[in-house]
Amino acid sequence: MALAAERVQRATDLEIPHINRRWAGLRSFVADRSPVIGPDPDLPGFFWLAGQGGFGIMTAPGASRAAAELIVKGSLPDEIRATGLTAAQLSPGRTALGPREV
């Protein structure tokens, strides 16, 4: 945080006298440690894009591409399927997620 504040001050006219709070975001995980990307099987209209577990910035390009194609076309992009990954492996309905609480 201090480094970011210093760089902002150097690059702009903003003065950042003191950082009161900081938050790095949530690190969500599921039992199988794989991302959850797909429509919720129990909540029509709800789409999951979670479970990156601290790798969100690194996985964002592929995860967002997967999510967009799943939403628009109902399938993963060809280049992602070519790796052997399936929509079922990412689905929030997969059994590897563990027990669900509603």
PEVENFEN-V114578 format. One record per pair of residues at least 6 apart in sequence whose ideal C-beta (glycine too) atoms are under 6 Angstrom apart, sorted by sequence separation. I is the first residue (numbers start at 1). GAP is how many residues later the second one is. D is the distance in whole Angstrom. If there is no record, write none. Layout:
I/GAP/D + I/GAP/D
//
This chain:
8/6/6 + 30/6/6 + 40/6/4 + 9/7/6 + 52/7/5 + 69/7/6 + 39/8/5 + 40/8/6 + 69/8/5 + 38/10/6 + 66/10/6 + 5/11/4 + 76/11/5 + 36/12/5 + 37/12/5 + 65/12/6 + 36/14/5 + 66/14/6 + 36/15/4 + 35/16/5 + 35/17/5 + 1/18/5 + 49/18/5 + 1/21/5 + 30/21/5 + 28/22/5 + 28/23/5 + 29/24/4 + 27/26/6 + 27/27/5 + 35/28/6 + 37/29/5 + 37/30/5 + 38/32/6 + 48/44/4 + 38/52/6 + 40/52/5 + 41/52/4 + 37/53/4 + 38/53/4 + 38/54/6 + 36/56/5 + 32/64/4 + 31/65/6 + 31/66/6 + 30/67/5 + 31/67/4
//
